[in-house]
Amino acid sequence: METKHKIWAAVGVVAVLAGGYWLFSGGENPERDLMSTDQDRRLLAIEMLERKDSPAAARVIQQYMTDADIQVARRSIYAMARMPNAGSTEKLVEAVSHSRPEIREAAVVAMAMRKDEASMAAMRDRLQRDPSMTVRAAAAAELGAIKDPASIPLLVAAMESKDEALSNIAIRALLDMGGRGHVGFKPGATPIQRAEAIRALKRDAASFKDIILQHKKDQEILRR
């Protein structure tokens, strides 16, 4: 806990310094700064707009969610996900169908912050059929982290993907959801141990929904 406090304190200091730099360098109009060729200036402008958290600020940020500069696009997408007053997830859903896989991957991560049904459905869709294995892996990781019961069958299918990275992430996602009692999948596991872990997860995955629901109930009790 102490380490987390130190991390957030450091983030706060960086934010203050960044804001100071932005003002010192003449930053006073985020809309104008977003048209700059200076990447740092553009990123700081998005940060300032995110802090405003208004529908007007969101409308400005939306214009840069598919920017040619992937850092600007990614930062814009994350800002839209974090802003309570940014409105619905419609723009994120559009981003998750963009032609550039980097945009789709960022949108998947952003949707995991929202966790509404439209976002969850879009994430499951990307896990199931995105042409980029990187995007599918991102969806698998995020769905596992937020313990989405509806994605369990999709993760089971992804375990048997020919893409080893996607398969590994799907396995870890299922283990996070409710299969941590399974043995055999550890760093350095043999192919036989790995195959046994997959068989065990396929066999028991249907029971993970109840484990997830119980976990959520326990969390609610602790929050009271």
PyRosetta script that sets phi, psi and omega in degrees:
from pyrosetta import init, pose_from_sequence

init()
pose = pose_from_sequence("METKHKIWAAVGVVAVLAGGYWLFSGGENPERDLMSTDQDRRLLAIEMLERKDSPAAARVIQQYMTDADIQVARRSIYAMARMPNAGSTEKLVEAVSHSRPEIREAAVVAMAMRKDEASMAAMRDRLQRDPSMTVRAAAAAELGAIKDPASIPLLVAAMESKDEALSNIAIRALLDMGGRGHVGFKPGATPIQRAEAIRALKRDAASFKDIILQHKKDQEILRR")
pose.set_psi(1, -42.8)
pose.set_omega(1, 179.3)
pose.set_phi(2, -60.5)
pose.set_psi(2, -40.4)
pose.set_omega(2, 179.0)
pose.set_phi(3, -61.7)
pose.set_psi(3, -41.6)
pose.set_omega(3, 178.6)
pose.set_phi(4, -61.7)
pose.set_psi(4, -40.5)
pose.set_omega(4, 179.1)
pose.set_phi(5, -62.2)
pose.set_psi(5, -40.7)
pose.set_omega(5, 179.0)
pose.set_phi(6, -63.9)
pose.set_psi(6, -40.4)
pose.set_omega(6, -179.7)
pose.set_phi(7, -63.3)
pose.set_psi(7, -46.8)
pose.set_omega(7, -179.3)
pose.set_phi(8, -66.9)
pose.set_psi(8, -33.4)
pose.set_omega(8, 176.9)
pose.set_phi(9, -64.1)
pose.set_psi(9, -41.5)
pose.set_omega(9, 178.9)
pose.set_phi(10, -64.9)
pose.set_psi(10, -40.7)
pose.set_omega(10, 178.1)
pose.set_phi(11, -61.3)
pose.set_psi(11, -40.4)
pose.set_omega(11, 178.8)
pose.set_phi(12, -62.7)
pose.set_psi(12, -42.2)
pose.set_omega(12, 178.5)
pose.set_phi(13, -62.4)
pose.set_psi(13, -44.2)
pose.set_omega(13, 179.5)
pose.set_phi(14, -61.4)
pose.set_psi(14, -41.9)
pose.set_omega(14, -179.5)
pose.set_phi(15, -63.2)
pose.set_psi(15, -42.5)
pose.set_omega(15, 179.1)
pose.set_phi(16, -63.6)
pose.set_psi(16, -45.9)
pose.set_omega(16, 179.4)
pose.set_phi(17, -62.9)
pose.set_psi(17, -40.8)
pose.set_omega(17, 179.4)
pose.set_phi(18, -63.0)
pose.set_psi(18, -43.3)
pose.set_omega(18, 178.4)
pose.set_phi(19, -63.1)
pose.set_psi(19, -38.9)
pose.set_omega(19, 177.7)
pose.set_phi(20, -63.4)
pose.set_psi(20, -42.7)
pose.set_omega(20, 178.3)
pose.set_phi(21, -62.2)
pose.set_psi(21, -42.3)
pose.set_omega(21, -178.6)
pose.set_phi(22, -59.9)
pose.set_psi(22, -47.1)
pose.set_omega(22, 179.9)
pose.set_phi(23, -68.3)
pose.set_psi(23, -41.4)
pose.set_omega(23, -178.7)
pose.set_phi(24, -61.8)
pose.set_psi(24, -35.1)
pose.set_omega(24, -177.4)
pose.set_phi(25, -85.8)
pose.set_psi(25, 8.5)
pose.set_omega(25, 175.1)
pose.set_phi(26, 99.3)
pose.set_psi(26, 5.5)
pose.set_omega(26, -177.8)
pose.set_phi(27, -70.4)
pose.set_psi(27, 113.3)
pose.set_omega(27, 179.3)
pose.set_phi(28, -145.3)
pose.set_psi(28, -7.7)
pose.set_omega(28, -178.7)
pose.set_phi(29, -134.1)
pose.set_psi(29, 94.6)
pose.set_omega(29, -176.7)
pose.set_phi(30, -56.5)
pose.set_psi(30, -38.8)
pose.set_omega(30, -179.3)
pose.set_phi(31, -62.1)
pose.set_psi(31, -41.1)
pose.set_omega(31, 178.2)
pose.set_phi(32, -69.1)
pose.set_psi(32, -42.2)
pose.set_omega(32, -177.6)
pose.set_phi(33, -65.0)
pose.set_psi(33, -29.1)
pose.set_omega(33, 179.0)
pose.set_phi(34, -68.5)
pose.set_psi(34, -16.8)
pose.set_omega(34, 176.8)
pose.set_phi(35, -93.2)
pose.set_psi(35, 4.2)
pose.set_omega(35, 179.1)
pose.set_phi(36, -72.6)
pose.set_psi(36, 163.9)
pose.set_omega(36, 174.0)
pose.set_phi(37, -93.4)
pose.set_psi(37, -2.5)
pose.set_omega(37, -179.2)
pose.set_phi(38, -88.0)
pose.set_psi(38, 112.9)
pose.set_omega(38, -176.4)
pose.set_phi(39, -60.9)
pose.set_psi(39, -45.3)
pose.set_omega(39, -179.3)
pose.set_phi(40, -59.0)
pose.set_psi(40, -41.8)
pose.set_omega(40, 179.7)
pose.set_phi(41, -62.8)
pose.set_psi(41, -40.8)
pose.set_omega(41, 179.5)
pose.set_phi(42, -66.6)
pose.set_psi(42, -42.9)
pose.set_omega(42, 179.8)
pose.set_phi(43, -64.4)
pose.set_psi(43, -39.3)
pose.set_omega(43, 178.0)
pose.set_phi(44, -67.2)
pose.set_psi(44, -34.0)
pose.set_omega(44, 177.3)
pose.set_phi(45, -63.9)
pose.set_psi(45, -41.1)
pose.set_omega(45, 177.6)
pose.set_phi(46, -64.1)
pose.set_psi(46, -40.8)
pose.set_omega(46, 178.3)
pose.set_phi(47, -59.1)
pose.set_psi(47, -44.0)
pose.set_omega(47, -179.9)
pose.set_phi(48, -64.7)
pose.set_psi(48, -40.1)
pose.set_omega(48, 178.3)
pose.set_phi(49, -66.4)
pose.set_psi(49, -38.8)
pose.set_omega(49, 178.1)
pose.set_phi(50, -61.7)
pose.set_psi(50, -38.7)
pose.set_omega(50, 179.3)
pose.set_phi(51, -64.4)
pose.set_psi(51, -32.6)
pose.set_omega(51, 177.7)
pose.set_phi(52, -65.6)
pose.set_psi(52, -35.7)
pose.set_omega(52, 176.3)
pose.set_phi(53, 47.5)
pose.set_psi(53, 59.1)
pose.set_omega(53, 178.6)
pose.set_phi(54, -128.7)
pose.set_psi(54, 158.8)
pose.set_omega(54, 176.4)
pose.set_phi(55, -57.2)
pose.set_psi(55, -35.7)
pose.set_omega(55, 179.4)
pose.set_phi(56, -65.8)
pose.set_psi(56, -43.1)
pose.set_omega(56, 178.0)
pose.set_phi(57, -63.3)
pose.set_psi(57, -39.7)
pose.set_omega(57, 179.7)
pose.set_phi(58, -63.1)
pose.set_psi(58, -39.0)
pose.set_omega(58, -179.9)
pose.set_phi(59, -63.4)
pose.set_psi(59, -33.3)
pose.set_omega(59, 177.3)
pose.set_phi(60, -71.0)
pose.set_psi(60, -47.4)
pose.set_omega(60, -177.4)
pose.set_phi(61, -61.3)
pose.set_psi(61, -37.6)
pose.set_omega(61, -178.6)
pose.set_phi(62, -53.9)
pose.set_psi(62, -31.7)
pose.set_omega(62, -177.0)
pose.set_phi(63, -67.5)
pose.set_psi(63, -15.8)
pose.set_omega(63, -173.8)
pose.set_phi(64, -114.4)
pose.set_psi(64, 11.3)
pose.set_omega(64, -178.5)
pose.set_phi(65, -69.7)
pose.set_psi(65, -18.7)
pose.set_omega(65, 178.3)
pose.set_phi(66, -122.9)
pose.set_psi(66, 30.2)
pose.set_omega(66, -178.2)
pose.set_phi(67, -58.3)
pose.set_psi(67, 152.0)
pose.set_omega(67, 178.2)
pose.set_phi(68, -62.3)
pose.set_psi(68, -31.2)
pose.set_omega(68, 175.6)
pose.set_phi(69, -81.7)
pose.set_psi(69, 109.2)
pose.set_omega(69, -173.6)
pose.set_phi(70, -62.2)
pose.set_psi(70, -30.5)
pose.set_omega(70, 178.1)
pose.set_phi(71, -66.5)
pose.set_psi(71, -40.8)
pose.set_omega(71, 177.5)
pose.set_phi(72, -67.3)
pose.set_psi(72, -43.5)
pose.set_omega(72, 179.4)
pose.set_phi(73, -61.8)
pose.set_psi(73, -47.0)
pose.set_omega(73, -179.1)
pose.set_phi(74, -62.0)
pose.set_psi(74, -44.2)
pose.set_omega(74, -179.8)
pose.set_phi(75, -63.8)
pose.set_psi(75, -37.1)
pose.set_omega(75, 178.5)
pose.set_phi(76, -66.5)
pose.set_psi(76, -42.9)
pose.set_omega(76, 179.9)
pose.set_phi(77, -63.2)
pose.set_psi(77, -44.7)
pose.set_omega(77, 179.5)
pose.set_phi(78, -64.8)
pose.set_psi(78, -38.2)
pose.set_omega(78, 178.6)
pose.set_phi(79, -61.6)
pose.set_psi(79, -42.9)
pose.set_omega(79, 179.6)
pose.set_phi(80, -61.8)
pose.set_psi(80, -35.1)
pose.set_omega(80, 179.9)
pose.set_phi(81, -71.5)
pose.set_psi(81, -34.0)
pose.set_omega(81, -174.5)
pose.set_phi(82, -86.9)
pose.set_psi(82, -16.9)
pose.set_omega(82, -175.3)
pose.set_phi(83, -83.5)
pose.set_psi(83, 112.6)
pose.set_omega(83, 179.7)
pose.set_phi(84, -58.3)
pose.set_psi(84, -30.3)
pose.set_omega(84, -177.0)
pose.set_phi(85, -98.0)
pose.set_psi(85, 16.9)
pose.set_omega(85, -179.6)
pose.set_phi(86, -78.5)
pose.set_psi(86, -11.4)
pose.set_omega(86, 179.0)
pose.set_phi(87, 96.9)
pose.set_psi(87, -156.6)
pose.set_omega(87, -175.8)
pose.set_phi(88, -73.2)
pose.set_psi(88, 178.3)
pose.set_omega(88, -179.8)
pose.set_phi(89, -91.6)
pose.set_psi(89, 14.8)
pose.set_omega(89, -176.4)
pose.set_phi(90, -54.7)
pose.set_psi(90, -44.7)
pose.set_omega(90, -178.1)
pose.set_phi(91, -68.2)
pose.set_psi(91, -33.8)
pose.set_omega(91, 177.2)
pose.set_phi(92, -68.4)
pose.set_psi(92, -38.3)
pose.set_omega(92, 178.0)
pose.set_phi(93, -63.2)
pose.set_psi(93, -38.5)
pose.set_omega(93, 177.0)
pose.set_phi(94, -64.5)
pose.set_psi(94, -41.9)
pose.set_omega(94, -178.6)
pose.set_phi(95, -64.9)
pose.set_psi(95, -33.6)
pose.set_omega(95, -176.7)
pose.set_phi(96, -73.5)
pose.set_psi(96, -7.6)
pose.set_omega(96, 176.1)
pose.set_phi(97, -110.4)
pose.set_psi(97, 11.5)
pose.set_omega(97, -177.7)
pose.set_phi(98, -66.5)
pose.set_psi(98, 156.1)
pose.set_omega(98, -178.2)
pose.set_phi(99, -69.0)
pose.set_psi(99, -26.7)
pose.set_omega(99, -178.7)
pose.set_phi(100, -86.5)
pose.set_psi(100, 122.9)
pose.set_omega(100, -178.8)
pose.set_phi(101, -61.6)
pose.set_psi(101, -29.9)
pose.set_omega(101, 179.4)
pose.set_phi(102, -64.3)
pose.set_psi(102, -36.5)
pose.set_omega(102, 177.8)
pose.set_phi(103, -69.2)
pose.set_psi(103, -43.1)
pose.set_omega(103, -179.3)
pose.set_phi(104, -63.5)
pose.set_psi(104, -40.9)
pose.set_omega(104, 179.8)
pose.set_phi(105, -63.1)
pose.set_psi(105, -44.4)
pose.set_omega(105, 178.9)
pose.set_phi(106, -62.7)
pose.set_psi(106, -38.7)
pose.set_omega(106, 180.0)
pose.set_phi(107, -65.8)
pose.set_psi(107, -37.1)
pose.set_omega(107, 177.6)
pose.set_phi(108, -61.8)
pose.set_psi(108, -46.6)
pose.set_omega(108, 179.2)
pose.set_phi(109, -62.4)
pose.set_psi(109, -40.9)
pose.set_omega(109, -179.8)
pose.set_phi(110, -65.3)
pose.set_psi(110, -39.2)
pose.set_omega(110, -179.5)
pose.set_phi(111, -64.1)
pose.set_psi(111, -30.3)
pose.set_omega(111, 177.6)
pose.set_phi(112, -65.9)
pose.set_psi(112, -23.9)
pose.set_omega(112, 176.2)
pose.set_phi(113, -74.2)
pose.set_psi(113, -34.1)
pose.set_omega(113, -177.7)
pose.set_phi(114, -76.6)
pose.set_psi(114, -50.7)
pose.set_omega(114, 177.5)
pose.set_phi(115, 65.2)
pose.set_psi(115, 16.8)
pose.set_omega(115, 174.7)
pose.set_phi(116, -82.0)
pose.set_psi(116, 169.7)
pose.set_omega(116, -172.1)
pose.set_phi(117, -64.6)
pose.set_psi(117, -36.9)
pose.set_omega(117, 178.9)
pose.set_phi(118, -62.2)
pose.set_psi(118, -40.2)
pose.set_omega(118, 179.1)
pose.set_phi(119, -67.3)
pose.set_psi(119, -44.4)
pose.set_omega(119, -178.3)
pose.set_phi(120, -62.4)
pose.set_psi(120, -41.9)
pose.set_omega(120, 179.6)
pose.set_phi(121, -63.2)
pose.set_psi(121, -41.0)
pose.set_omega(121, 179.6)
pose.set_phi(122, -66.5)
pose.set_psi(122, -38.1)
pose.set_omega(122, 178.6)
pose.set_phi(123, -65.5)
pose.set_psi(123, -41.5)
pose.set_omega(123, 178.3)
pose.set_phi(124, -63.7)
pose.set_psi(124, -39.0)
pose.set_omega(124, 178.6)
pose.set_phi(125, -61.4)
pose.set_psi(125, -42.8)
pose.set_omega(125, 178.9)
pose.set_phi(126, -65.4)
pose.set_psi(126, -39.2)
pose.set_omega(126, 178.4)
pose.set_phi(127, -61.6)
pose.set_psi(127, -38.0)
pose.set_omega(127, -174.1)
pose.set_phi(128, -79.5)
pose.set_psi(128, -36.0)
pose.set_omega(128, -169.0)
pose.set_phi(129, -140.5)
pose.set_psi(129, 10.4)
pose.set_omega(129, 179.9)
pose.set_phi(130, -66.8)
pose.set_psi(130, 138.1)
pose.set_omega(130, 179.9)
pose.set_phi(131, -70.5)
pose.set_psi(131, -16.5)
pose.set_omega(131, 179.1)
pose.set_phi(132, -96.5)
pose.set_psi(132, 123.8)
pose.set_omega(132, 178.0)
pose.set_phi(133, -65.8)
pose.set_psi(133, -28.4)
pose.set_omega(133, 177.7)
pose.set_phi(134, -65.0)
pose.set_psi(134, -42.5)
pose.set_omega(134, 178.7)
pose.set_phi(135, -67.6)
pose.set_psi(135, -42.8)
pose.set_omega(135, 179.0)
pose.set_phi(136, -63.0)
pose.set_psi(136, -38.8)
pose.set_omega(136, 178.7)
pose.set_phi(137, -66.0)
pose.set_psi(137, -39.7)
pose.set_omega(137, 178.0)
pose.set_phi(138, -62.6)
pose.set_psi(138, -42.1)
pose.set_omega(138, 178.9)
pose.set_phi(139, -63.7)
pose.set_psi(139, -42.6)
pose.set_omega(139, 179.2)
pose.set_phi(140, -61.6)
pose.set_psi(140, -44.4)
pose.set_omega(140, -178.8)
pose.set_phi(141, -63.6)
pose.set_psi(141, -44.8)
pose.set_omega(141, -177.2)
pose.set_phi(142, -69.9)
pose.set_psi(142, -41.0)
pose.set_omega(142, 179.1)
pose.set_phi(143, -65.2)
pose.set_psi(143, -35.3)
pose.set_omega(143, 176.4)
pose.set_phi(144, -68.4)
pose.set_psi(144, -40.3)
pose.set_omega(144, -177.7)
pose.set_phi(145, -65.3)
pose.set_psi(145, -36.5)
pose.set_omega(145, -179.4)
pose.set_phi(146, -93.4)
pose.set_psi(146, 3.3)
pose.set_omega(146, 174.2)
pose.set_phi(147, 55.8)
pose.set_psi(147, 60.3)
pose.set_omega(147, 179.3)
pose.set_phi(148, -86.3)
pose.set_psi(148, 108.8)
pose.set_omega(148, -176.1)
pose.set_phi(149, -60.2)
pose.set_psi(149, -35.3)
pose.set_omega(149, -175.9)
pose.set_phi(150, -67.2)
pose.set_psi(150, -17.9)
pose.set_omega(150, -178.4)
pose.set_phi(151, -90.0)
pose.set_psi(151, -2.6)
pose.set_omega(151, -176.9)
pose.set_phi(152, -56.2)
pose.set_psi(152, -48.9)
pose.set_omega(152, 179.2)
pose.set_phi(153, -61.1)
pose.set_psi(153, -34.6)
pose.set_omega(153, 179.8)
pose.set_phi(154, -69.8)
pose.set_psi(154, -37.0)
pose.set_omega(154, 178.3)
pose.set_phi(155, -69.6)
pose.set_psi(155, -35.8)
pose.set_omega(155, 176.8)
pose.set_phi(156, -61.9)
pose.set_psi(156, -43.0)
pose.set_omega(156, 178.3)
pose.set_phi(157, -66.2)
pose.set_psi(157, -38.9)
pose.set_omega(157, -178.9)
pose.set_phi(158, -67.4)
pose.set_psi(158, -25.0)
pose.set_omega(158, 178.2)
pose.set_phi(159, -57.6)
pose.set_psi(159, -31.2)
pose.set_omega(159, -176.2)
pose.set_phi(160, -97.2)
pose.set_psi(160, 16.8)
pose.set_omega(160, 177.0)
pose.set_phi(161, -64.3)
pose.set_psi(161, 148.4)
pose.set_omega(161, 176.0)
pose.set_phi(162, -71.7)
pose.set_psi(162, -18.1)
pose.set_omega(162, 176.9)
pose.set_phi(163, -82.1)
pose.set_psi(163, 112.4)
pose.set_omega(163, -172.9)
pose.set_phi(164, -63.5)
pose.set_psi(164, -36.7)
pose.set_omega(164, -179.6)
pose.set_phi(165, -62.7)
pose.set_psi(165, -45.7)
pose.set_omega(165, 178.3)
pose.set_phi(166, -63.9)
pose.set_psi(166, -43.7)
pose.set_omega(166, 179.3)
pose.set_phi(167, -58.7)
pose.set_psi(167, -45.5)
pose.set_omega(167, -179.1)
pose.set_phi(168, -63.3)
pose.set_psi(168, -42.2)
pose.set_omega(168, -179.3)
pose.set_phi(169, -67.6)
pose.set_psi(169, -38.9)
pose.set_omega(169, 177.4)
pose.set_phi(170, -62.8)
pose.set_psi(170, -40.2)
pose.set_omega(170, 177.5)
pose.set_phi(171, -62.8)
pose.set_psi(171, -47.3)
pose.set_omega(171, -180.0)
pose.set_phi(172, -62.8)
pose.set_psi(172, -37.1)
pose.set_omega(172, 179.1)
pose.set_phi(173, -62.5)
pose.set_psi(173, -43.4)
pose.set_omega(173, 179.4)
pose.set_phi(174, -67.4)
pose.set_psi(174, -37.5)
pose.set_omega(174, 176.9)
pose.set_phi(175, -62.9)
pose.set_psi(175, -39.3)
pose.set_omega(175, 177.7)
pose.set_phi(176, -65.0)
pose.set_psi(176, -34.7)
pose.set_omega(176, -177.3)
pose.set_phi(177, -70.3)
pose.set_psi(177, -39.4)
pose.set_omega(177, -177.6)
pose.set_phi(178, -178.3)
pose.set_psi(178, 8.4)
pose.set_omega(178, -175.2)
pose.set_phi(179, -113.0)
pose.set_psi(179, 27.1)
pose.set_omega(179, -176.4)
pose.set_phi(180, -67.8)
pose.set_psi(180, -11.3)
pose.set_omega(180, 176.5)
pose.set_phi(181, -79.3)
pose.set_psi(181, -8.6)
pose.set_omega(181, -180.0)
pose.set_phi(182, -76.9)
pose.set_psi(182, 139.5)
pose.set_omega(182, 179.7)
pose.set_phi(183, -108.3)
pose.set_psi(183, 165.5)
pose.set_omega(183, 172.6)
pose.set_phi(184, 109.0)
pose.set_psi(184, -20.6)
pose.set_omega(184, 178.6)
pose.set_phi(185, -110.4)
pose.set_psi(185, 91.8)
pose.set_omega(185, 179.6)
pose.set_phi(186, -135.7)
pose.set_psi(186, 163.3)
pose.set_omega(186, 176.2)
pose.set_phi(187, -53.1)
pose.set_psi(187, 129.6)
pose.set_omega(187, 179.8)
pose.set_phi(188, 86.5)
pose.set_psi(188, 7.7)
pose.set_omega(188, 179.8)
pose.set_phi(189, -61.9)
pose.set_psi(189, 144.6)
pose.set_omega(189, 178.7)
pose.set_phi(190, -77.0)
pose.set_psi(190, 162.0)
pose.set_omega(190, 176.8)
pose.set_phi(191, -56.0)
pose.set_psi(191, -35.3)
pose.set_omega(191, 179.1)
pose.set_phi(192, -66.9)
pose.set_psi(192, -43.5)
pose.set_omega(192, 178.2)
pose.set_phi(193, -63.9)
pose.set_psi(193, -40.6)
pose.set_omega(193, 178.9)
pose.set_phi(194, -62.8)
pose.set_psi(194, -46.7)
pose.set_omega(194, 179.9)
pose.set_phi(195, -61.1)
pose.set_psi(195, -38.4)
pose.set_omega(195, 178.9)
pose.set_phi(196, -66.8)
pose.set_psi(196, -39.7)
pose.set_omega(196, 177.8)
pose.set_phi(197, -62.1)
pose.set_psi(197, -42.9)
pose.set_omega(197, 179.3)
pose.set_phi(198, -64.0)
pose.set_psi(198, -43.7)
pose.set_omega(198, 178.8)
pose.set_phi(199, -61.2)
pose.set_psi(199, -42.1)
pose.set_omega(199, -179.2)
pose.set_phi(200, -66.2)
pose.set_psi(200, -40.5)
pose.set_omega(200, 179.6)
pose.set_phi(201, -67.2)
pose.set_psi(201, -40.5)
pose.set_omega(201, 177.5)
pose.set_phi(202, -62.4)
pose.set_psi(202, -39.2)
pose.set_omega(202, -178.6)
pose.set_phi(203, -66.9)
pose.set_psi(203, -40.3)
pose.set_omega(203, -170.4)
pose.set_phi(204, -103.6)
pose.set_psi(204, -4.1)
pose.set_omega(204, -174.2)
pose.set_phi(205, -57.6)
pose.set_psi(205, -33.8)
pose.set_omega(205, -178.1)
pose.set_phi(206, -60.8)
pose.set_psi(206, -25.9)
pose.set_omega(206, -178.5)
pose.set_phi(207, -84.0)
pose.set_psi(207, -9.8)
pose.set_omega(207, -175.8)
pose.set_phi(208, -67.8)
pose.set_psi(208, -27.2)
pose.set_omega(208, 179.6)
pose.set_phi(209, -58.8)
pose.set_psi(209, -44.4)
pose.set_omega(209, 179.4)
pose.set_phi(210, -65.0)
pose.set_psi(210, -37.6)
pose.set_omega(210, 178.3)
pose.set_phi(211, -63.4)
pose.set_psi(211, -42.6)
pose.set_omega(211, 179.7)
pose.set_phi(212, -64.3)
pose.set_psi(212, -45.6)
pose.set_omega(212, -179.7)
pose.set_phi(213, -62.0)
pose.set_psi(213, -39.5)
pose.set_omega(213, 178.3)
pose.set_phi(214, -66.6)
pose.set_psi(214, -39.7)
pose.set_omega(214, 177.8)
pose.set_phi(215, -60.3)
pose.set_psi(215, -43.6)
pose.set_omega(215, 179.9)
pose.set_phi(216, -65.2)
pose.set_psi(216, -38.0)
pose.set_omega(216, 176.8)
pose.set_phi(217, -63.4)
pose.set_psi(217, -42.5)
pose.set_omega(217, 178.9)
pose.set_phi(218, -62.1)
pose.set_psi(218, -40.0)
pose.set_omega(218, 179.1)
pose.set_phi(219, -65.1)
pose.set_psi(219, -38.7)
pose.set_omega(219, 178.4)
pose.set_phi(220, -64.1)
pose.set_psi(220, -39.6)
pose.set_omega(220, 179.3)
pose.set_phi(221, -64.5)
pose.set_psi(221, -41.4)
pose.set_omega(221, -179.5)
pose.set_phi(222, -66.4)
pose.set_psi(222, -29.4)
pose.set_omega(222, -179.0)
pose.set_phi(223, -77.9)
pose.set_psi(223, -15.1)
pose.set_omega(223, -178.3)
pose.set_phi(224, -74.5)
pose.dump_pdb("model.pdb")
